[in-house]
């Protein structure tokens, strides 16, 4: 008998795990052992869904509504509600036919990447940035071009960077995020217009992640829908509406990709959750929007707690945090080999969790080059939890 060849996982699955989720698992272990942990890790809004959405979901289930597959691009009434929302927020007339309802923004990214790019294409990303962009693209055989976007560029890509890369290694796509994860920085109208124009002139597909729109502190969010007719715009009910577990996102697609995304969706995901779609239209009601604005005001208060504590925290540079609900901070004097210092952000985060009872995320998830010196603090749990976490962090520092 011939021995069977050793079975292995595919090469495409050899992407890094998401460090946030590993930390969340450790938090669960510590809490099960009786430890009181303040988690400032995941981007999970503490207030949950608007009450009206929960009530709509209760009506769906109490009526024993039969929940089957929905159309591949989503229920028509919800697609129309999203199109109306785009008109209300951005003053842009988006036909409902160009709206695809997806299984969270993650589903929108997978479908958009599959529709827009082929194996071996090059797509540019800002670094630091949300790791799933890179990992999804890499698993699909798409080559990621890092754009080193540090403090001097406010952690956002520039036309000059893109032009330099494109001359040497032609690009097929660019993913931008505003407000961005982990930095919270935003592109203003002129910056986004310049990037949109460059992409159009060079045949580069722009994909704009706008899932944190509605959560901004220094200026209103600008959508790529306002600056480009060719961009893919991705958003979600997970952040502003506080509905991550409902697994609903959407993409506004250019006409040339709508049919491709519909065919892919019908095969890859069939449809987004039917029950969630039935309830989600209530998210756009006046009452729900007011609830969400109140929640966003809480994130602003939590952000201010961090800014006020900075002199005592001893962290170094801080990303501007124009929006979203994160603070991305350099560890400054806490890095080093002396007593009370830590060799890198991972060691700092582990010590803070185990000895200080506070969970934060090391920047290595978001930046494979410089992230070992940075941490991300989530404001999503709200001002009270963030204030408690900061008190514990200061006590942890004082103990050395």
Steps between C-alpha positions, in 0.01 A plus 500: 500500500617848417496745791252782464660839444486724804191717495543870559294813506507712186769763450232768474388422855846578640401854595556641850226471756334812638681584826192672639310172499783319682491766770121475523543125563750570779261752656231232507739261677594758762139594565406134536771477766337786690716790377341842442626617161432829324515425127601789275566272206234422240293751306174384654273789601393470861147633449378237255240546228243781506190394699280533192711247313477252788122552510475442126698177535270388782198558277660297222557202728181524706301493178685178414604652170647239270864596448635360176763615256480864399599623153876490446536879521253539785136581561377780279352714784831496689699584187265794443545613861879492461475699176283757678754515782774582247284786369433627852863491619695577184256662261574233241227327299587129511266258321395212723615266221860593582465407868606151613406387851772271634594287800668786682760723340724192488266342247502822299880500486522136390243550224651830389854361486382196306306714253764768446833315506665193356772276641832687485351851488655761728293693753636781717422535871600752764718370780394500783158371402230244568670158459206325334548702181848356458406151609193467279689634199797270566277194535356581157846514342495879467830678570490766770706816457572663836489878516699614803263762640649637818424804715641742240222392259239478776499124439323537163627430146597778261491537124878537503542160667261335257668653197843383612382142553289495183796601282701202618227241564165587339206489737148369437344618825519726804320446832452806720322535834366823645468503797769233510561205729722511709593868476163674472643746245280634222542619143359845438311584183805626311710195591227253403431691178868486407519127568176436308622701202836321497329159508268592212783639288717192558236228470532405867192372684437705815337321794398725788433353843244727666373279782583762764306781337280672755775478763720805451634771729681765297322518163212330315584181310527530123391205288669381183148511353545879502833492315481203261252322276723192482580429866375206704374629835474251787304564819332306777240502775768382743652826626279814499190283542661270758399176322817290441329171585220556250752442219369762260706727280468645156692609194406775259637377168589664171278381218772292337533276810139459610424193292832335593436550873146363467626184328776454755268564795251245375772236503725604790252611768152451344372792706548707813289390802132541412375582851768763554404665172132517595581682825784719372288747304391635840862609555435802277200628696529837675490332842772251413725766349465714814591200717812444289603865517475479879725195496750686280503785751605242760798399285598867480491520879712185529748645250526813711575286807802359317619840378471644851700209646782513245746705708477245781492191276847566363415376151675668208353601164127463455313464173258793458186284558270716287232232510417132563538378858869425540811672630828385344790590726877458496622350826776758539690471828342162580719330237846382597702259710493682833279390791142608441553513124396243238686363199207560263126566479412132528688468829340821627149384407552157658633650825220756513240226456647248741612742772293811439166351401467706181505365145634705209627390159866512388554679172656197331157406363486827307863568408750218449794744489448753778199362684713344774532850649131593490175396670134545410248591769131451418253766613204284400414383855405860584624777729451325835696189404772702328538718811527190717754348262712815506507500881624142495763578235634789711515270804679236293758759390547621856576145619757457227 
